[in-house]
Amino acid sequence: MKNPIKFIQEVKQEAFKVSWPTGKETIQGALMVFAMAVVMSLFFLLLDQVLKFFLELLLKMSL
């Protein structure tokens, strides 16, 4: 990097070329992340309960 000032100017030019998401797109993305977190939490809760049930059943049968 020979000229830091030129580098900073080029960085600014590139930053203006970026297409930033709109507020609506940001909210939609955040809601999708939240919804997926809820769905995955419910899935793992259900999976945990099913495995717990079968493990308890297996332990009762072995006694």
C-alpha positions, 0 to 999 in steps of 0.5 A: 500500500503505497498511498493510504489516502488513495486507498481510503478514497477507493474504499469510500467509492466502493462503500457507496456502490453497496446496495444496503437493505431497506428498513422493511427488508431488515425487519423481514430478515429479523422476523425470519431469524426469530421465527426459525429460532422458535421453530427449532426450539419447539423441534428440539423440545419435542425431540427431547421429550420423545427421547426422554419417554423412550429412555424411561420406557427402556429403563422400566423394561430392564428393571 
